[in-house]
Amino acid sequence: MALLLIAGIIVFFLLLGGLTSGTGADLLDWDPGGRAERRAAVDHDDLQDMIELNNRYRRERGLAELTEEDLAGGAVRTLRIEPGAEPRA
């Protein structure tokens, strides 16, 4: 009985897929290439926002501003306080 139900569901979806025009990706409006491009644009905007905010704090402290090239080149030293360590002056 369960096997007949599963077979019926499979046949139903096969018929449904044959009657629709286009592909499943069209039905789902799925475009992985476009999604990657949009994600890259959002990431770039986020990076610019983070650099701008970081530079605002650096200006307030009298430090030189950072550029995207500085971050890509690894010229920035990360200041991290380990748990239990004494903060450095």
Biotite code that builds the C-alpha atoms (Angstrom):
import biotite.structure as struc

atoms = struc.array([
    struc.Atom([0.000, 0.000, 0.000], chain_id="A", res_id=1, res_name="MET", atom_name="CA", element="C"),
    struc.Atom([2.787, 2.420, 0.949], chain_id="A", res_id=2, res_name="ALA", atom_name="CA", element="C"),
    struc.Atom([4.676, 1.477, -2.213], chain_id="A", res_id=3, res_name="LEU", atom_name="CA", element="C"),
    struc.Atom([1.630, 2.347, -4.316], chain_id="A", res_id=4, res_name="LEU", atom_name="CA", element="C"),
    struc.Atom([1.349, 5.735, -2.603], chain_id="A", res_id=5, res_name="LEU", atom_name="CA", element="C"),
    struc.Atom([5.034, 6.516, -3.218], chain_id="A", res_id=6, res_name="ILE", atom_name="CA", element="C"),
    struc.Atom([4.725, 5.440, -6.864], chain_id="A", res_id=7, res_name="ALA", atom_name="CA", element="C"),
    struc.Atom([1.644, 7.651, -7.250], chain_id="A", res_id=8, res_name="GLY", atom_name="CA", element="C"),
    struc.Atom([3.473, 10.660, -5.839], chain_id="A", res_id=9, res_name="ILE", atom_name="CA", element="C"),
    struc.Atom([6.418, 10.067, -8.175], chain_id="A", res_id=10, res_name="ILE", atom_name="CA", element="C"),
    struc.Atom([4.122, 9.772, -11.199], chain_id="A", res_id=11, res_name="VAL", atom_name="CA", element="C"),
    struc.Atom([2.258, 12.927, -10.133], chain_id="A", res_id=12, res_name="PHE", atom_name="CA", element="C"),
    struc.Atom([5.460, 14.976, -9.975], chain_id="A", res_id=13, res_name="PHE", atom_name="CA", element="C"),
    struc.Atom([6.747, 13.569, -13.260], chain_id="A", res_id=14, res_name="LEU", atom_name="CA", element="C"),
    struc.Atom([3.499, 14.537, -14.986], chain_id="A", res_id=15, res_name="LEU", atom_name="CA", element="C"),
    struc.Atom([3.531, 17.931, -13.329], chain_id="A", res_id=16, res_name="LEU", atom_name="CA", element="C"),
    struc.Atom([7.114, 18.500, -14.495], chain_id="A", res_id=17, res_name="GLY", atom_name="CA", element="C"),
    struc.Atom([6.260, 17.461, -18.031], chain_id="A", res_id=18, res_name="GLY", atom_name="CA", element="C"),
    struc.Atom([3.309, 19.837, -18.236], chain_id="A", res_id=19, res_name="LEU", atom_name="CA", element="C"),
    struc.Atom([5.179, 22.940, -17.107], chain_id="A", res_id=20, res_name="THR", atom_name="CA", element="C"),
    struc.Atom([7.204, 25.026, -19.519], chain_id="A", res_id=21, res_name="SER", atom_name="CA", element="C"),
    struc.Atom([10.794, 25.937, -18.770], chain_id="A", res_id=22, res_name="GLY", atom_name="CA", element="C"),
    struc.Atom([13.061, 24.357, -16.226], chain_id="A", res_id=23, res_name="THR", atom_name="CA", element="C"),
    struc.Atom([12.874, 23.899, -12.502], chain_id="A", res_id=24, res_name="GLY", atom_name="CA", element="C"),
    struc.Atom([15.381, 26.714, -12.124], chain_id="A", res_id=25, res_name="ALA", atom_name="CA", element="C"),
    struc.Atom([12.982, 29.008, -13.986], chain_id="A", res_id=26, res_name="ASP", atom_name="CA", element="C"),
    struc.Atom([10.126, 28.031, -11.692], chain_id="A", res_id=27, res_name="LEU", atom_name="CA", element="C"),
    struc.Atom([12.209, 28.758, -8.623], chain_id="A", res_id=28, res_name="LEU", atom_name="CA", element="C"),
    struc.Atom([13.754, 31.901, -10.159], chain_id="A", res_id=29, res_name="ASP", atom_name="CA", element="C"),
    struc.Atom([17.115, 30.362, -9.336], chain_id="A", res_id=30, res_name="TRP", atom_name="CA", element="C"),
    struc.Atom([20.158, 32.097, -10.758], chain_id="A", res_id=31, res_name="ASP", atom_name="CA", element="C"),
    struc.Atom([23.318, 31.057, -8.922], chain_id="A", res_id=32, res_name="PRO", atom_name="CA", element="C"),
    struc.Atom([25.516, 33.234, -11.157], chain_id="A", res_id=33, res_name="GLY", atom_name="CA", element="C"),
    struc.Atom([23.492, 36.351, -10.462], chain_id="A", res_id=34, res_name="GLY", atom_name="CA", element="C"),
    struc.Atom([23.384, 35.554, -6.768], chain_id="A", res_id=35, res_name="ARG", atom_name="CA", element="C"),
    struc.Atom([27.186, 35.387, -6.623], chain_id="A", res_id=36, res_name="ALA", atom_name="CA", element="C"),
    struc.Atom([27.474, 38.769, -8.347], chain_id="A", res_id=37, res_name="GLU", atom_name="CA", element="C"),
    struc.Atom([24.978, 40.349, -5.952], chain_id="A", res_id=38, res_name="ARG", atom_name="CA", element="C"),
    struc.Atom([26.795, 38.788, -2.989], chain_id="A", res_id=39, res_name="ARG", atom_name="CA", element="C"),
    struc.Atom([30.134, 40.163, -4.215], chain_id="A", res_id=40, res_name="ALA", atom_name="CA", element="C"),
    struc.Atom([28.622, 43.649, -4.540], chain_id="A", res_id=41, res_name="ALA", atom_name="CA", element="C"),
    struc.Atom([27.176, 43.467, -1.018], chain_id="A", res_id=42, res_name="VAL", atom_name="CA", element="C"),
    struc.Atom([30.493, 42.226, 0.377], chain_id="A", res_id=43, res_name="ASP", atom_name="CA", element="C"),
    struc.Atom([32.333, 45.097, -1.322], chain_id="A", res_id=44, res_name="HIS", atom_name="CA", element="C"),
    struc.Atom([29.863, 47.627, 0.096], chain_id="A", res_id=45, res_name="ASP", atom_name="CA", element="C"),
    struc.Atom([30.219, 46.068, 3.562], chain_id="A", res_id=46, res_name="ASP", atom_name="CA", element="C"),
    struc.Atom([34.006, 46.271, 3.326], chain_id="A", res_id=47, res_name="LEU", atom_name="CA", element="C"),
    struc.Atom([33.838, 49.947, 2.352], chain_id="A", res_id=48, res_name="GLN", atom_name="CA", element="C"),
    struc.Atom([31.494, 50.650, 5.279], chain_id="A", res_id=49, res_name="ASP", atom_name="CA", element="C"),
    struc.Atom([33.792, 48.850, 7.725], chain_id="A", res_id=50, res_name="MET", atom_name="CA", element="C"),
    struc.Atom([36.861, 50.709, 6.452], chain_id="A", res_id=51, res_name="ILE", atom_name="CA", element="C"),
    struc.Atom([35.019, 54.035, 6.725], chain_id="A", res_id=52, res_name="GLU", atom_name="CA", element="C"),
    struc.Atom([33.930, 53.338, 10.304], chain_id="A", res_id=53, res_name="LEU", atom_name="CA", element="C"),
    struc.Atom([37.390, 52.104, 11.288], chain_id="A", res_id=54, res_name="ASN", atom_name="CA", element="C"),
    struc.Atom([38.994, 55.190, 9.750], chain_id="A", res_id=55, res_name="ASN", atom_name="CA", element="C"),
    struc.Atom([36.630, 57.450, 11.679], chain_id="A", res_id=56, res_name="ARG", atom_name="CA", element="C"),
    struc.Atom([37.846, 55.871, 14.954], chain_id="A", res_id=57, res_name="TYR", atom_name="CA", element="C"),
    struc.Atom([41.448, 56.059, 13.781], chain_id="A", res_id=58, res_name="ARG", atom_name="CA", element="C"),
    struc.Atom([41.080, 59.786, 12.970], chain_id="A", res_id=59, res_name="ARG", atom_name="CA", element="C"),
    struc.Atom([39.680, 60.389, 16.460], chain_id="A", res_id=60, res_name="GLU", atom_name="CA", element="C"),
    struc.Atom([42.762, 58.689, 17.950], chain_id="A", res_id=61, res_name="ARG", atom_name="CA", element="C"),
    struc.Atom([45.154, 60.526, 15.619], chain_id="A", res_id=62, res_name="GLY", atom_name="CA", element="C"),
    struc.Atom([46.199, 57.450, 13.654], chain_id="A", res_id=63, res_name="LEU", atom_name="CA", element="C"),
    struc.Atom([46.694, 57.163, 9.904], chain_id="A", res_id=64, res_name="ALA", atom_name="CA", element="C"),
    struc.Atom([43.719, 56.012, 7.852], chain_id="A", res_id=65, res_name="GLU", atom_name="CA", element="C"),
    struc.Atom([43.611, 52.555, 6.304], chain_id="A", res_id=66, res_name="LEU", atom_name="CA", element="C"),
    struc.Atom([42.928, 51.760, 2.676], chain_id="A", res_id=67, res_name="THR", atom_name="CA", element="C"),
    struc.Atom([41.628, 48.603, 1.053], chain_id="A", res_id=68, res_name="GLU", atom_name="CA", element="C"),
    struc.Atom([45.144, 47.973, -0.264], chain_id="A", res_id=69, res_name="GLU", atom_name="CA", element="C"),
    struc.Atom([46.526, 48.097, 3.295], chain_id="A", res_id=70, res_name="ASP", atom_name="CA", element="C"),
    struc.Atom([44.082, 45.398, 4.336], chain_id="A", res_id=71, res_name="LEU", atom_name="CA", element="C"),
    struc.Atom([44.761, 43.248, 1.272], chain_id="A", res_id=72, res_name="ALA", atom_name="CA", element="C"),
    struc.Atom([48.521, 43.528, 1.747], chain_id="A", res_id=73, res_name="GLY", atom_name="CA", element="C"),
    struc.Atom([48.348, 42.468, 5.374], chain_id="A", res_id=74, res_name="GLY", atom_name="CA", element="C"),
    struc.Atom([50.018, 45.651, 6.620], chain_id="A", res_id=75, res_name="ALA", atom_name="CA", element="C"),
    struc.Atom([47.503, 45.978, 9.433], chain_id="A", res_id=76, res_name="VAL", atom_name="CA", element="C"),
    struc.Atom([48.412, 44.542, 12.824], chain_id="A", res_id=77, res_name="ARG", atom_name="CA", element="C"),
    struc.Atom([45.489, 43.083, 14.712], chain_id="A", res_id=78, res_name="THR", atom_name="CA", element="C"),
    struc.Atom([45.272, 44.113, 18.337], chain_id="A", res_id=79, res_name="LEU", atom_name="CA", element="C"),
    struc.Atom([43.820, 41.267, 20.311], chain_id="A", res_id=80, res_name="ARG", atom_name="CA", element="C"),
    struc.Atom([43.627, 40.862, 24.063], chain_id="A", res_id=81, res_name="ILE", atom_name="CA", element="C"),
    struc.Atom([43.758, 37.227, 25.042], chain_id="A", res_id=82, res_name="GLU", atom_name="CA", element="C"),
    struc.Atom([41.501, 36.128, 27.900], chain_id="A", res_id=83, res_name="PRO", atom_name="CA", element="C"),
    struc.Atom([43.339, 36.535, 31.203], chain_id="A", res_id=84, res_name="GLY", atom_name="CA", element="C"),
    struc.Atom([46.113, 38.684, 29.701], chain_id="A", res_id=85, res_name="ALA", atom_name="CA", element="C"),
    struc.Atom([46.934, 42.149, 30.952], chain_id="A", res_id=86, res_name="GLU", atom_name="CA", element="C"),
    struc.Atom([46.065, 44.949, 28.486], chain_id="A", res_id=87, res_name="PRO", atom_name="CA", element="C"),
    struc.Atom([49.130, 46.669, 27.016], chain_id="A", res_id=88, res_name="ARG", atom_name="CA", element="C"),
    struc.Atom([49.532, 50.414, 27.059], chain_id="A", res_id=89, res_name="ALA", atom_name="CA", element="C"),
])
